[in-house]
Amino acid sequence: MKKLLVLLLFQAALIPCALHAQTFNLETQREPVVSLDGLWRFHTGDNPAWASPTFNDSHWPLIRSDEGWSNQGYPGYSGYAWYRFKLQVPDGNKPLSLLLMDILTSYRVYADGKLIGGLGYMPPHHLSAEGAPEVYDLPHANEPGLRTILIAIRVWHDPVWASYVPGGSVSPGSVAGDSTLIHERLDLINLFDPNRLANLYTYSILAALFGLLVLVLFFLRPADREYLWFAVVLLASAADTAAQIIDGVSRIPVEMFDLFDGCLTALFTIAALLFFSRVLRARRRFWWWFAVCAASLASCTVFLYWSGWTSVPIAGAFEVFCLLPSQFWILVVLMRGAARKDADSRLLLFPVLLMFGYFVLDNFFGIAYQLGWQRIGFYLNPALFHIPFPVTLQDVVNTVFAFAMMAFLIRRFSLARREEERLSREFEAAHNVQTLLIPSNPPATPGFSVETVYLPATEVGGDFFHIQPGKDGSLLIVSGDVSGKGLKAAMTVSAIIGALRNEPCRQPATVLANLNRILHGHITGFATCTAALIRADGSLTLANAGNLAPYLNGKELAIEPGLPLGILADTTYAETTHHLNPGDRLTFVSDGVVEATNPQRELFGFDRTQSISTQPAAAIASAAQTHGQQDDISVIAITMHPQAAVVTA
């Protein structure tokens, strides 16, 4: 056994020495693929017979297949033209295919006179397709042996594009051969093609995410429309970039892409005008509206060349001129604001100058390129690097602008939130002060029952009332409303209540005159007010300063009118006298009751107010509030009794 094992090991060691390395044969093991780059027969015009393999094309000139005919002796040529070349196929039954690179603007392919495919639209259609790599399967051979296939390509170059882009086969790389290998080569091209668009993918996703984030900020603060407009700016930019990606992958018709791109560009520009006019607090005057109208026309430029009215360069130049007014307006308003040391303008100066300054310069180069004055227009957007994917100067400008504007808007939102919190604290403090000055429970009023209701529309209100019983059994009532809303109105109310508490006189006309002198020159608006003095014997004296008249037993009292408080310094007020009997009910309401408005825009009105004026104060206020409160609601109801108990609501 030991000897047998040694023998086997010896033989195993000799086996590698007996084997030979594999031989790789460049002749027999080459891939059956041939390049079609070279010289093809070419002829302008159109004739169906030119697809036939029996047609003699020896008199046709030869031109290169990797460069458009416009640069090979046929500048600006449009219409039909044909290419022809022969493909020698070896013996065998393997499927064969053609891979044709970019051919502009539309074409059909024939093999031995039979149509095998094409790309784009031919007359009478007017849609143009961008060139793209396409594979076409060749017909199988029915006979053995070496054979020749005549390939004819019928090309239509749209006149719209003839003066702008070269016609015919414009790219190298066309090949023919084994179908499996040809399709694998197309798959490889499509695999690497998205890498060319990676910068567009990145910016489209970034702009969409930022746009949705800004839209959320708008929903959190609907009154701040600048967030809505900038969300539209970002989302329109994201959609336009996505359209470029779709065009790069699926090759949609050029006219359809230009129309979609023009509409999104106009939307982007108009939203930017709305955003900057609001953020920079710029008035929308003639030049702003001119810029909006010009930007709107940018979406229509595709129809200029689509209809044949102008050439593509003229239509492109027209679109650029339509966009320039908006860019100039934004830059001018921004620089004016920065010169005035406006904080927002200074923060926006760098990103906006970078973005729109680049666009203005790029547009000027674009106009020169469109009109043929120079040929470096597209080089204003160079590729800064190519690994891991191409990044151009415009990509950097767009990204820096997006991040800078997001930082600006987040800062703006944060400052607004801080201001809201500060105002909330101030409103809460003002509400507490106002609660002390206008208590929900009126003071004791012997001889009268008094009901009061105060429903401010916000945290603090502009309505006020003051009820002051006298030692002689009389009752002074002062009720009114301050113009404006918010803290200013609340501070004015505080000043009025303070003055009334220190007012020594109880005569209504004098009370109003003294209040008028105190308020004149110290408030920006005015205050309406009614003063009423009810004596123990039932006599009623009224003075009015632009306020609503009270109701007595459901009827409006006639009173002398007067100017509101705070308008003229030396205003005097007339007095009106009436008489109250025991059981009579005197009701004062603020304009918040009469002006309550329902969703159908119907006012509560004077008739409804009068009809319920004898009801309890709480019922009157509730009816107005239910109808649709728009302003502060205050109701004071007084009933005269020989011996009355105080009722509060």
C-alpha positions in Angstrom: 0.0 0.0 0.0 2.8 2.4 0.8 4.5 1.7 -2.6 1.1 2.2 -4.4 0.6 5.5 -2.7 4.1 6.8 -3.6 3.5 5.8 -7.2 0.2 7.7 -7.4 1.8 10.8 -5.9 4.6 10.6 -8.4 2.2 10.4 -11.4 0.2 13.3 -10.0 3.3 15.4 -9.9 4.1 14.6 -13.6 0.6 15.6 -14.9 1.1 19.4 -14.9 4.3 18.9 -16.9 2.3 17.1 -19.5 -0.4 19.8 -20.0 0.0 22.7 -22.5 -1.2 26.4 -22.1 -4.3 27.3 -24.1 -3.6 29.2 -27.4 -5.7 32.3 -28.1 -6.3 32.8 -31.8 -6.7 36.4 -33.0 -7.9 35.2 -36.4 -10.6 32.7 -35.5 -11.7 34.0 -32.0 -12.3 37.7 -32.9 -15.7 39.3 -32.1 -17.8 39.4 -35.3 -18.3 43.2 -35.2 -17.2 45.8 -37.7 -17.0 49.6 -37.4 -19.1 51.6 -39.8 -17.1 54.8 -39.3 -15.7 55.9 -42.6 -17.0 57.1 -46.0 -20.6 56.6 -47.1 -22.2 57.5 -50.4 -24.3 60.6 -50.1 -26.8 62.4 -52.2 -29.3 65.2 -51.6 -32.9 64.9 -52.7 -35.3 62.0 -52.4 -36.1 59.0 -54.6 -37.6 55.7 -53.4 -35.4 53.9 -55.9 -32.3 54.8 -53.9 -33.2 52.2 -51.3 -32.9 49.4 -53.9 -29.7 47.3 -53.9 -29.6 47.3 -57.8 -29.4 51.1 -57.9 -26.0 52.3 -59.2 -24.6 54.9 -56.7 -21.0 55.0 -58.0 -21.4 58.6 -59.2 -22.5 59.7 -55.7 -19.9 61.6 -53.6 -18.4 60.2 -50.5 -18.6 61.9 -47.1 -17.6 61.0 -43.6 -20.2 59.2 -41.4 -19.0 60.7 -38.1 -19.6 64.3 -39.0 -22.7 66.1 -40.3 -23.1 67.1 -43.9 -23.3 70.7 -43.0 -19.5 70.7 -42.3 -18.7 68.7 -45.5 -19.8 71.0 -48.3 -23.6 71.2 -47.6 -23.9 74.1 -45.1 -27.5 74.9 -44.0 -28.9 72.1 -46.2 -32.4 70.9 -45.1 -34.8 68.4 -46.5 -34.2 64.9 -47.7 -30.8 63.2 -48.3 -29.7 59.6 -48.6 -26.7 57.6 -47.3 -25.7 54.3 -48.9 -23.0 51.7 -48.0 -22.5 48.0 -48.4 -22.0 45.4 -45.7 -20.3 42.1 -46.5 -21.6 39.3 -44.4 -19.6 36.0 -43.9 -21.1 32.6 -44.3 -23.3 31.6 -41.5 -26.8 31.8 -40.1 -26.2 34.0 -37.0 -28.5 37.0 -36.5 -26.9 40.3 -37.4 -27.8 43.9 -36.4 -26.8 47.5 -37.0 -26.0 50.0 -34.2 -26.4 53.5 -35.7 -25.3 56.5 -33.6 -26.9 60.0 -33.7 -28.5 60.9 -37.0 -30.3 64.3 -37.3 -33.1 65.0 -37.4 -35.2 62.0 -38.5 -34.4 58.9 -40.6 -35.5 55.5 -42.0 -33.2 52.5 -42.5 -33.4 50.0 -45.4 -31.6 46.7 -45.9 -31.6 45.4 -49.4 -34.6 47.7 -50.1 -36.7 46.6 -47.1 -37.5 49.0 -44.3 -36.1 47.7 -41.0 -36.7 50.8 -38.8 -36.1 54.4 -38.1 -36.2 57.3 -35.6 -38.2 60.5 -35.5 -41.0 61.9 -37.7 -41.1 62.4 -41.4 -43.1 65.0 -43.4 -45.9 66.0 -43.2 -45.3 65.8 -39.4 -43.2 68.7 -37.9 -41.9 67.1 -34.8 -38.2 66.6 -34.6 -36.3 63.9 -32.6 -32.8 64.3 -31.2 -30.4 61.7 -32.4 -29.9 58.6 -30.3 -28.1 55.3 -30.6 -30.5 52.7 -32.0 -30.2 49.0 -33.0 -31.8 47.5 -36.1 -31.9 43.8 -36.9 -30.8 42.8 -40.4 -32.8 40.2 -42.3 -31.6 36.5 -42.2 -29.9 35.0 -45.2 -31.7 32.3 -47.2 -28.6 31.2 -49.1 -25.2 30.0 -47.8 -21.9 31.7 -48.5 -20.5 35.2 -48.4 -23.1 37.8 -49.2 -23.5 41.6 -49.5 -26.2 43.7 -47.9 -26.9 47.2 -49.2 -27.8 49.6 -46.4 -29.6 52.8 -47.4 -30.5 55.5 -44.9 -33.2 58.1 -45.8 -32.7 61.2 -43.7 -35.0 64.2 -43.2 -33.4 67.3 -41.8 -36.0 69.7 -40.6 -35.6 73.2 -42.2 -36.3 74.7 -38.7 -33.0 73.2 -37.5 -30.9 73.4 -40.6 -29.2 76.7 -39.8 -28.7 75.7 -36.2 -27.5 72.1 -36.1 -25.7 69.9 -38.7 -27.8 67.3 -40.5 -27.2 63.6 -41.1 -24.9 61.2 -39.2 -23.1 63.4 -36.7 -21.4 60.9 -34.3 -18.8 58.2 -34.5 -19.4 54.7 -33.2 -21.8 53.0 -35.6 -21.1 49.3 -35.9 -22.6 46.1 -37.4 -22.2 42.4 -36.5 -23.5 39.7 -34.3 -26.9 40.7 -32.8 -26.1 39.6 -29.3 -22.9 41.6 -29.2 -24.6 44.6 -30.8 -27.4 44.6 -28.3 -24.8 44.2 -25.5 -23.0 47.3 -26.8 -26.2 49.3 -26.8 -26.9 48.2 -23.2 -23.4 49.3 -22.3 -24.0 52.7 -23.8 -27.3 53.0 -22.0 -25.6 51.9 -18.8 -23.0 54.6 -18.9 -25.4 57.2 -20.3 -27.1 58.0 -16.9 -23.6 58.8 -15.5 -23.6 61.7 -17.9 -26.9 62.9 -16.4 -25.9 62.3 -12.7 -25.5 66.0 -12.1 -29.0 66.6 -13.3 -30.4 63.8 -11.2 -28.6 65.2 -8.1 -29.8 68.8 -8.6 -33.4 67.7 -9.5 -33.7 65.7 -6.3 -32.1 68.5 -4.2 -34.4 71.2 -5.7 -37.5 69.0 -5.2 -36.6 68.3 -1.5 -35.9 71.9 -0.8 -39.1 73.0 -2.6 -41.2 70.6 -0.5 -39.5 71.9 2.6 -40.2 75.5 1.8 -43.8 74.5 0.9 -44.1 73.1 4.5 -42.9 76.4 5.8 -45.7 78.1 3.8 -48.3 75.8 5.3 -47.0 76.7 8.7 -47.3 80.4 7.9 -49.9 80.8 5.1 -49.8 84.6 5.4 -46.2 84.7 4.4 -46.6 84.1 0.6 -42.8 84.4 0.0 -42.5 80.8 1.0 -45.1 79.7 -1.5 -43.4 81.7 -4.3 -39.9 80.3 -3.6 -41.3 76.8 -3.3 -42.7 77.3 -6.9 -39.2 78.6 -8.0 -37.5 75.4 -6.6 -40.2 72.9 -7.8 -40.3 74.5 -11.3 -36.5 74.2 -11.5 -36.7 70.6 -10.3 -39.3 69.8 -12.9 -37.3 71.5 -15.7 -34.2 69.5 -14.7 -36.3 66.3 -14.6 -37.5 67.1 -18.1 -33.9 67.4 -19.3 -33.3 63.9 -17.8 -36.3 62.4 -19.5 -35.2 64.0 -22.8 -31.7 62.6 -22.4 -33.0 59.1 -21.8 -36.1 58.8 -24.0 -35.5 61.5 -26.6 -38.9 63.2 -26.7 -39.7 65.5 -29.7 -37.6 68.7 -29.5 -40.7 70.9 -30.0 -42.5 69.3 -27.1 -39.5 69.6 -24.8 -38.9 73.2 -25.8 -42.6 74.0 -25.0 -42.5 72.3 -21.6 -39.1 73.9 -20.9 -40.4 77.4 -21.9 -43.5 77.1 -19.7 -41.4 76.0 -16.6 -38.9 78.8 -17.2 -41.7 81.3 -17.4 -43.2 79.9 -14.2 -39.8 80.0 -12.5 -39.2 83.6 -13.5 -42.6 84.9 -12.5 -42.4 83.1 -9.1 -39.0 84.7 -8.6 -40.4 88.1 -9.3 -43.2 87.6 -6.8 -40.8 86.3 -4.2 -38.2 89.1 -4.5 -40.8 91.8 -4.7 -42.3 90.6 -1.4 -39.1 89.8 0.5 -37.4 93.1 -0.6 -40.7 95.0 -0.1 -40.5 96.5 -3.6 -43.6 98.0 -5.1 -45.0 96.3 -8.2 -45.0 99.2 -10.6 -44.7 99.4 -14.4 -41.3 97.8 -14.7 -42.3 94.8 -12.5 -45.4 94.2 -14.6 -43.4 94.6 -17.8 -40.9 91.9 -16.6 -43.9 89.6 -15.7 -45.5 90.1 -19.1 -42.1 89.6 -20.9 -41.4 86.4 -18.9 -44.9 85.1 -19.8 -44.0 85.4 -23.5 -40.9 83.2 -23.0 -43.2 80.2 -23.0 -44.5 80.9 -26.5 -41.2 81.1 -28.3 -41.4 77.5 -29.5 -44.4 78.5 -31.7 -42.3 81.1 -33.5 -40.1 78.5 -35.1 -42.6 75.7 -35.0 -45.0 77.7 -37.2 -42.2 78.8 -39.5 -42.4 82.5 -38.6 -38.8 82.7 -37.6 -35.7 80.5 -37.4 -34.6 78.7 -34.3 -31.8 81.2 -33.5 -34.2 84.1 -33.8 -36.7 82.3 -31.6 -34.0 81.5 -29.0 -32.8 85.1 -29.0 -36.4 86.3 -28.5 -36.8 84.0 -25.5 -33.5 85.3 -24.0 -34.7 88.9 -24.4 -38.0 88.0 -22.7 -36.2 86.7 -19.6 -33.6 89.6 -19.3 -36.1 92.2 -17.9 -36.9 90.1 -14.9 -33.3 89.3 -14.2 -32.4 93.0 -14.4 -35.3 94.0 -12.2 -34.3 91.6 -9.5 -30.6 92.7 -9.6 -31.4 96.4 -9.6 -33.9 96.2 -6.7 -31.5 94.0 -4.7 -28.6 96.4 -5.2 -30.8 99.4 -4.3 -31.8 97.7 -1.1 -28.2 96.8 -0.2 -27.3 100.5 -0.8 -29.9 101.5 1.7 -28.4 99.0 4.2 -31.4 96.7 4.1 -30.5 93.6 6.0 -32.5 91.2 3.7 -31.0 92.7 0.6 -27.4 92.4 2.0 -28.0 88.7 2.9 -29.4 88.0 -0.6 -26.7 89.9 -2.4 -24.2 87.2 -2.9 -26.5 84.2 -3.9 -28.6 86.4 -6.2 -25.7 88.1 -7.9 -24.1 84.7 -8.4 -27.3 83.1 -9.8 -28.8 85.9 -11.9 -25.6 87.6 -12.7 -24.4 84.4 -14.2 -27.7 84.0 -16.1 -27.5 87.5 -17.5 -24.0 86.9 -18.7 -24.9 83.5 -20.0 -27.9 84.9 -21.8 -25.8 87.6 -23.6 -23.4 84.9 -24.8 -26.5 82.8 -25.7 -27.9 85.6 -27.9 -24.5 86.0 -29.6 -24.4 82.2 -30.2 -28.0 82.0 -31.4 -27.4 84.8 -33.9 -24.1 83.4 -35.1 -22.0 86.3 -33.9 -19.6 83.9 -32.1 -19.2 80.2 -31.4 -18.3 80.0 -27.7 -21.7 80.5 -26.2 -21.9 77.0 -24.8 -18.4 77.2 -23.4 -19.6 79.6 -20.7 -20.7 76.5 -18.9 -17.5 74.4 -18.7 -17.2 71.1 -17.0 -15.3 71.6 -13.8 -14.5 67.9 -13.3 -15.7 64.6 -14.7 -15.2 62.1 -11.9 -17.3 60.5 -10.4 -19.7 62.3 -12.8 -19.6 65.5 -14.8 -20.1 68.8 -12.8 -20.4 72.0 -14.7 -20.2 75.7 -13.6 -24.0 76.0 -13.8 -24.4 73.0 -11.5 -22.2 74.7 -8.9 -24.1 78.1 -9.3 -27.5 76.4 -9.0 -26.5 74.4 -5.9 -24.9 77.3 -4.1 -27.9 79.4 -4.8 -30.3 76.7 -3.5 -28.4 76.2 -0.3 -27.9 80.0 0.3 -31.6 80.7 -0.2 -32.6 77.8 2.0 -30.4 79.2 4.8 -31.9 82.7 4.2 -35.5 81.3 4.4 -34.9 79.1 7.5 -33.3 82.1 9.2 -36.3 84.3 8.2 -38.7 81.6 9.5 -36.8 81.4 12.8 -36.8 85.1 13.3 -40.6 85.2 12.5 -41.2 82.5 15.1 -39.2 84.5 17.7 -41.2 87.6 16.9 -44.5 85.6 17.2 -43.4 84.3 20.6 -42.5 87.8 21.7 -45.8 89.2 20.5 -47.6 86.3 22.1 -46.1 87.2 25.5 -47.0 90.9 24.9 -50.5 90.0 24.0 -50.9 87.9 27.0 -49.6 90.7 29.2 -51.9 93.2 27.5 -54.8 90.7 27.9 -54.1 90.5 31.6 -54.0 94.3 31.9 -57.2 94.7 29.9 -58.9 92.1 32.1 -58.1 94.2 35.1 -59.3 97.4 33.5 -62.5 95.9 32.0 -63.6 93.3 34.5 -66.1 90.7 33.6 -68.2 91.6 36.7 -69.5 95.2 36.8 -69.4 97.1 40.1 -72.4 97.2 42.5 -75.0 99.5 41.0 -77.9 100.2 43.5 -81.1 100.9 41.7 -80.0 99.2 38.5 -79.3 95.7 37.2 -76.4 95.7 34.8 -75.3 92.9 32.4 -72.0 93.1 30.5 -70.4 90.9 27.9 -67.1 91.4 26.2 -65.9 89.1 23.4 -62.7 90.4 21.8 -62.0 89.1 18.3 -58.3 88.4 19.3 -56.3 88.2 22.5 -56.9 91.8 23.2 -59.7 94.0 21.9 -60.4 97.6 20.9 -63.8 97.9 22.6 -64.1 99.4 26.0 -66.7 100.4 28.6 -66.7 102.0 32.0 -69.5 101.8 34.5 -69.3 104.1 37.5 -72.2 104.4 40.1 -72.4 107.7 41.9 -73.1 108.5 45.6 -76.3 110.3 44.5 -77.7 107.0 43.1 -76.9 107.9 39.5 -75.0 105.7 37.0 -72.4 106.8 34.4 -71.9 104.5 31.4 -69.2 105.1 28.9 -69.0 102.7 25.9 -66.8 102.9 22.8 -64.5 101.4 20.2 -60.9 102.3 19.2 -59.9 102.2 15.5 -57.4 99.6 14.6 -56.6 96.3 16.2 -53.9 94.6 18.2 -51.5 96.0 20.8 -51.9 99.7 19.7 -55.7 99.5 20.1 -55.3 97.8 23.5 -52.9 100.5 24.7 -55.3 103.2 23.6 -58.1 101.4 25.5 -55.9 101.3 28.6 -55.3 105.0 28.3 -59.0 105.7 28.0 -60.0 103.6 31.0 -57.3 105.2 33.0 -58.5 108.7 32.1 -62.1 107.7 32.9 -61.2 106.4 36.3 -59.6 109.8 37.1 -62.4 111.9 35.5 -63.9 114.1 38.1 -66.9 115.2 36.0 -69.9 113.0 35.3 -71.6 115.2 32.7 -71.6 113.2 29.4 -70.6 116.1 27.1 -67.8 117.2 29.4 -66.5 113.6 29.8 -66.3 113.2 26.0 -64.6 116.7 25.6 -62.0 115.8 28.2 -61.3 112.4 26.6 -60.9 114.1 23.2 -58.3 116.5 24.5 -56.3 113.7 26.1 -56.4 111.5 23.0 -55.7 114.2 20.4 -52.2 114.0 19.1 -51.4 110.9 21.1 -53.1 108.2 19.0 -52.8 107.5 15.2 -56.4 106.8 14.7 -59.6 107.7 16.6 -62.1 106.3 19.0 -65.9 106.3 18.9 -67.7 106.7 22.2 -71.1 107.2 23.9 -71.4 108.6 27.4 -74.7 108.2 29.3 -75.7 109.4 32.8 -78.8 107.9 34.4 -80.0 109.7 37.5 -82.0 108.2 40.3 -85.2 109.9 39.1 -84.8 108.2 35.7 -83.6 111.2 33.7 -81.1 110.1 31.0 -78.5 112.3 29.4 -76.5 111.1 26.4 -73.6 112.5 24.4 -72.2 110.8 21.4 -68.8 110.8 19.6 -69.5 108.8 16.4 -70.7 105.7 18.1 -73.8 103.6 17.6 -76.9 104.8 19.4 -78.2 102.7 22.3 -81.6 100.9 22.3 -84.4 101.7 24.8 -87.0 99.0 25.1 -86.1 97.7 21.7 -86.1 101.0 19.9 -83.1 103.0 18.8 -82.7 106.3 20.6 -82.3 109.5 18.7 -79.1 111.3 19.8 -77.1 114.2 18.5 -74.1 113.1 16.4 -70.5 114.2 17.1 -67.0 113.7 15.8 -65.0 110.7 17.0 -62.5 111.3 19.7 -58.9 112.3 18.8 -59.6 114.0 15.5 -59.9 117.7 16.5 -58.5 119.1 19.7 -61.4 121.5 20.6 -64.4 119.5 19.6 -67.6 120.0 21.7 -70.4 117.5 22.1 -74.1 118.1 22.3 -76.3 116.3 24.8 -79.7 114.6 24.3 -82.1 113.8 27.2 -84.6 111.0 27.6 -86.4 109.4 30.6 -86.3 105.9 32.0 -89.2 104.4 34.0 -88.8 101.4 36.4 -88.5 98.3 34.3 -87.2 100.1 31.2 -84.2 98.4 29.5 -81.3 100.4 27.9 -78.9 98.4 25.7 -75.5 99.5 24.3 -73.9 97.4 21.5 -70.6 97.8 19.7 -70.3 97.7 15.9 -69.0 94.1 16.2 -72.6 93.0 16.7 -74.0 94.9 13.7 -71.1 94.0 11.5 -71.0 90.2 12.2 -70.8 88.5 8.9 -71.8 84.9 8.0 -70.0 82.8 5.3 -72.5 84.1 2.7 -71.1 87.6 3.4 -74.5 88.6 4.9 -74.3 91.2 7.8 -76.1 90.6 11.1 -77.3 94.2 10.5 -79.3 96.8 12.4 -82.7 95.2 12.0 -81.6 91.9 13.7 -79.8 93.9 16.4 -82.8 96.0 17.2 -85.1 92.9 17.2 -83.0 91.2 19.9 -82.0 94.3 21.8 -84.4 93.5 24.7 -82.9 90.1 25.3 -80.1 89.4 27.9 -76.7 90.7 27.0 -75.3 87.2 26.8 -77.9 86.2 24.2 -77.3 89.2 22.1 -73.5 88.6 22.0 -74.0 84.9 21.4 -76.3 85.6 18.4 -73.8 87.9 16.8 -70.9 85.5 17.5 -72.7 82.6 16.0 -73.6 84.6 12.9 -69.9 85.2 12.3 -67.8 87.4 14.5 -65.5 89.7 12.6 -64.7 92.3 15.3 -64.8 92.8 19.0 -68.3 92.3 20.5 -69.4 94.2 23.6 -72.9 94.5 25.0 -74.1 96.4 28.0 -77.8 96.0 29.2 -79.2 98.2 32.0 -82.6 97.8 33.6 -83.9 100.4 36.0 -85.5 99.1 39.2 -86.6 100.8 42.4 -84.4 98.3 44.2 -82.3 96.2 41.7 -79.9 93.4 42.2 -76.8 93.3 40.1 -76.8 90.6 37.4 -73.6 89.7 35.5 -73.0 87.6 32.4 
